[in-house]
Every structure is written in structure tokens, then in C-alpha cells.
Amino acid sequence: MPSLPSRPLPPGASSLCILRTSAIGDVTHVVPLVRTLQSQVPESRITWIVGKLERRLVGDLPGVEFVTFDKGAGRAGVKAVRDALAGRRFDALLHMQVALRSNLLSLAVKADRRIGYDRARSKDLHGLFVNERIPARSGEHVLDAMASFIEPLGLKQTEVRWDIPVPDEAHAWAAEQLPGDTPTLLVSPMSSHTVRNWRVERYAALIDHAMARGMRVALVGGPSAAERGLADAILAAVRQAPLDLTGKDTLKRFMALLARSAMILTPDSGPMHMANAAGVKVLGLHAASNPNRSGPYSDRRWCVDKYDEASRTFLGKPASEIPWGTKIEKPGVMDLVQVDEMIDRFEACAAHLQLRLHG
């Protein structure tokens, strides 16, 4: 079906359901849309179906009802959502996830208007589960694509605001780990797409450079065996050990660490987008994915962008000639990002922030 002309919500209190369960970065991109709805239609009631892990990050947003989907629970997870929504009907569903599991989950939501992706961004029979589509656009950042889900409702996102709550406990913990006001660089080395990760020795070289310049550096990451293994390999390769906070934080504690940090070094990952939401400068590592689509939304000046080179090297054509959003997740693709290029971005960012470093 074509995208329909916008049709404003009826006057008074409307009920809206957002379906976006994962992943961390994408859920972060939905928060500004929630803030826009709360600002432009404050009388509306918002329900958000969100993943179990992701709820730990956004589940305390004020004025939002959350329904948790535990994908690890299989059919029981779907039943829990169905039970939570039983007997309810919404004015509109914003169906913001196209995977088949999410399309099937959307059947738990009874809604007069079911707004989904345009044809180009649909897959897994998504069109069978919606009756309206967002405008068909290419070249958009993921956050802007998310924002367009309110356009069929006659609304437009004109301000991007997160303000994700961080509890006092998390701030207190972060202050214990990063006391004082020493300029701090966080290094979050692992993406869930492991081919996006940089080489161990390159992470180590950037850490060594930053510490030689007087930056406090902290390694961060989740509790998985893979993240612990990568952190240990980096610690074995550096000349001077950074703080090791791998596996020690939570999503909220990580947000609190960000509040005490100047920069973060990371590949395209959930922590990249959490950092951007917190206003922290991102030294982004990009070759496998296009930073203009999925890089830090607010400020990409400190990223190294080798996406076009990756497209030419691995696909034989410039990035301008491949479909928007193509992932070039080929072994060795991240080797295109050189250490000296990342050091250049570190130094430029430090100068921009007017950090007083050694040397």
C-alpha cells in the first residue's frame, strides 16, 4: 500500500502503542520520538512494547507504560504480551520493527491504525501486518527514520531530546570508579556484530596514546565471556593498564560513567548510541557500517569513516552505488581504520573540548 496522507489524531486523549523491542541502539533512537509525542500531544497515553534487556535502560521514562517482551521465553514471552494487552484497543500502533518475530508479536496489539515501514525498508511480510506506511525515503539516519513514524499522525519531530533518567545509585557508583575531574576516555571495544570490532593491538595503541597524554582510560563492556576475553587481550597488549570496569556496570551505571567522561572509543554498537544520547563525544570506528545511517546521531566529526573505501574494496563499487544501509561485514574490513587516523580524531576532539593534556 502507498503511504497515506497524514491524518491527525482525534482531539482529546489518544492511545498509542510503540512496538520496538530491540536493540539497545535502536531503542535509544526511539526515545526522542517519545519525547516529541509527550510534548506535542501531551494528553495521549503511550504504551511501549520493549525487550527485557532494553527496558533496563528506558523503562523508567516518565509518562510511559512499558510492556516487556522476553524473546528468550519463546511462546511464553509472546503470551505475556498478549495477556498484558488483552481487551485493549489503541488508536494507533507504531510498528517500528520488521523482523518476522516482531511482525507476529504485533498481532497482540489491536489498533485501528497500524503504521509500518515503507516498502523499501520492509521485510519478513511486514506489509501484511500494517495498514499505513511511513514516507519512503532513502539516505536517512536510523533515528530520523524512527521519527517519521509520527508523520502519518500529522506530527513532526523538530527537536531531538533524550534525557534518559539515571538513578542516584548509579551516579554514586560511577563517582567511586571515576573520582575527581580527570578527563576520561571510555573504551567500549565490542559490538554485537564482532566483525565490526577493531584489532586488539590497535585498541591498545590508542589507549597507550591517550594515557601518555594524561587521559584517564577505562575499559567497559558487558559480562559475557567474549567481552571479558577481548578486554583481557587488550589489557595484555597495553604498556600501562587502564581501569578495567568490564562486566561491572549495568546499563544505568554505564550512563552514569558517561556523565563523568569526555569521550568514548567504540565501534558501531549500542554503547555508541547511549553515549551520543548522553552528550559524550564519540570516537567512532566505521568501515562495516555507514556512519551517516547508523553512526552517532548528533556529532560524527570524531569518527573515522572508511565505509566508502570498504565498499570499493569488498564490493567493487563506491558507497554511492550500493543500497542505503548495506552492511559490509567482511573479515578484515575494520583493518581499513588506521591507528594514526583514530589518534588524529582523538587529538582533534581533545582540542575541541579544550582538555588540558600532557605534551
Secondary structure, DSSP 8 states (H G I E B T S, - for coil): ----------SS--EEEEE----HHHHHHHHHHHHHHHHHSTT-EEEEEEEHHHHHHHTT-TTEEEEEE-GGGTHHHHHHHHHHTTT--EEEEEE---SHHHHHHGGG--EEEEEE--GGG--TTGGGG-SEE----SS--HHHHHHGGGGGGT-------------HHHHHHHHHHS-TT--EEEE----SSGGG---HHHHHHHHHHHHHTT-EEEE---SSHHHHHHHHHHHHH-SS--EE-TTT--HHHHHHHHHT-SEEEEESSHHHHHHHHTT-EEEEEESSS-HHHHS-SS--TT-EE-HHHHIIIIISS-GGGS-TT-----TTGGGGS-HHHHHHHHHHHHHHTT-----
